Amino acid sequence: MASKKYKEHMMYGDGKAEKAETKAEHLSLKNKGWGHNKPSGFKLREVHYDSPVKCWKSHERKPGTTEGAKGSCQHKNPSKRPD
């Protein structure tokens, strides 16, 4: 019987989620009690990276706003901005 190729997947435990990219990572998480079933009501928290938050390509930073704050980007085309 040929062995199946390992496929990376998400595992859940301790209120967190982590991608098991290798079989070794999978086994390590499994040994810590993590599993494959996402808990009911589980939501990933927002992840902040070291790189600055940027607006979409079609948008630009709204003057006087804080980078990454809600509503800090606006469409470059004024006719497509909400009133």
GUVO-816453 format. One record per residue (C-alpha): residue in one letter; x, y, z. Coordinates in steps of 0.2 Angstrom, whole numbers, plus 5000, padded with zeros to 4 digits. Layout:
! GUVO-816453
<resn = A | px = X | py = Y | pz = Z>
...
This chain:
! GUVO-816453
<resn = M | px = 5000 | py = 5000 | pz = 5000>
<resn = A | px = 5007 | py = 5017 | pz = 4995>
<resn = S | px = 5008 | py = 5030 | pz = 5008>
<resn = K | px = 4997 | py = 5046 | pz = 5006>
<resn = K | px = 5006 | py = 5062 | pz = 5003>
<resn = Y | px = 5005 | py = 5074 | pz = 5018>
<resn = K | px = 4993 | py = 5088 | pz = 5015>
<resn = E | px = 4994 | py = 5104 | pz = 5026>
<resn = H | px = 4979 | py = 5108 | pz = 5036>
<resn = M | px = 4972 | py = 5118 | pz = 5051>
<resn = M | px = 4972 | py = 5111 | pz = 5069>
<resn = Y | px = 4963 | py = 5118 | pz = 5084>
<resn = G | px = 4967 | py = 5119 | pz = 5102>
<resn = D | px = 4969 | py = 5130 | pz = 5117>
<resn = G | px = 4957 | py = 5142 | pz = 5109>
<resn = K | px = 4969 | py = 5145 | pz = 5094>
<resn = A | px = 4972 | py = 5138 | pz = 5077>
<resn = E | px = 4988 | py = 5134 | pz = 5068>
<resn = K | px = 4992 | py = 5127 | pz = 5051>
<resn = A | px = 5001 | py = 5110 | pz = 5052>
<resn = E | px = 5012 | py = 5112 | pz = 5037>
<resn = T | px = 5022 | py = 5096 | pz = 5040>
<resn = K | px = 5018 | py = 5079 | pz = 5047>
<resn = A | px = 5031 | py = 5083 | pz = 5062>
<resn = E | px = 5021 | py = 5099 | pz = 5066>
<resn = H | px = 5005 | py = 5089 | pz = 5065>
<resn = L | px = 5011 | py = 5075 | pz = 5077>
<resn = S | px = 5018 | py = 5089 | pz = 5089>
<resn = L | px = 5001 | py = 5097 | pz = 5089>
<resn = K | px = 4992 | py = 5081 | pz = 5091>
<resn = N | px = 5003 | py = 5076 | pz = 5106>
<resn = K | px = 4998 | py = 5093 | pz = 5114>
<resn = G | px = 4979 | py = 5088 | pz = 5112>
<resn = W | px = 4975 | py = 5098 | pz = 5097>
<resn = G | px = 4963 | py = 5091 | pz = 5084>
<resn = H | px = 4955 | py = 5094 | pz = 5067>
<resn = N | px = 4938 | py = 5100 | pz = 5072>
<resn = K | px = 4935 | py = 5118 | pz = 5073>
<resn = P | px = 4926 | py = 5122 | pz = 5090>
<resn = S | px = 4908 | py = 5129 | pz = 5088>
<resn = G | px = 4908 | py = 5148 | pz = 5087>
<resn = F | px = 4927 | py = 5149 | pz = 5085>
<resn = K | px = 4933 | py = 5165 | pz = 5076>
<resn = L | px = 4951 | py = 5169 | pz = 5071>
<resn = R | px = 4957 | py = 5185 | pz = 5079>
<resn = E | px = 4964 | py = 5199 | pz = 5068>
<resn = V | px = 4983 | py = 5196 | pz = 5065>
<resn = H | px = 4994 | py = 5211 | pz = 5065>
<resn = Y | px = 5010 | py = 5209 | pz = 5055>
<resn = D | px = 5026 | py = 5220 | pz = 5056>
<resn = S | px = 5022 | py = 5228 | pz = 5039>
<resn = P | px = 5012 | py = 5243 | pz = 5038>
<resn = V | px = 4993 | py = 5242 | pz = 5034>
<resn = K | px = 4990 | py = 5248 | pz = 5016>
<resn = C | px = 4974 | py = 5253 | pz = 5007>
<resn = W | px = 4968 | py = 5243 | pz = 4992>
<resn = K | px = 4975 | py = 5247 | pz = 4976>
<resn = S | px = 4959 | py = 5257 | pz = 4971>
<resn = H | px = 4960 | py = 5266 | pz = 4987>
<resn = E | px = 4971 | py = 5279 | pz = 4996>
<resn = R | px = 4974 | py = 5285 | pz = 5014>
<resn = K | px = 4961 | py = 5298 | pz = 5020>
<resn = P | px = 4969 | py = 5313 | pz = 5026>
<resn = G | px = 4970 | py = 5315 | pz = 5045>
<resn = T | px = 4966 | py = 5297 | pz = 5049>
<resn = T | px = 4977 | py = 5284 | pz = 5058>
<resn = E | px = 4985 | py = 5271 | pz = 5047>
<resn = G | px = 4975 | py = 5254 | pz = 5049>
<resn = A | px = 4960 | py = 5263 | pz = 5058>
<resn = K | px = 4943 | py = 5259 | pz = 5052>
<resn = G | px = 4938 | py = 5271 | pz = 5039>
<resn = S | px = 4956 | py = 5277 | pz = 5036>
<resn = C | px = 4955 | py = 5273 | pz = 5017>
<resn = Q | px = 4944 | py = 5280 | pz = 5003>
<resn = H | px = 4941 | py = 5276 | pz = 4985>
<resn = K | px = 4953 | py = 5286 | pz = 4973>
<resn = N | px = 4938 | py = 5290 | pz = 4962>
<resn = P | px = 4927 | py = 5303 | pz = 4972>
<resn = S | px = 4912 | py = 5297 | pz = 4963>
<resn = K | px = 4913 | py = 5280 | pz = 4971>
<resn = R | px = 4915 | py = 5287 | pz = 4989>
<resn = P | px = 4899 | py = 5285 | pz = 5000>
<resn = D | px = 4890 | py = 5301 | pz = 5003>
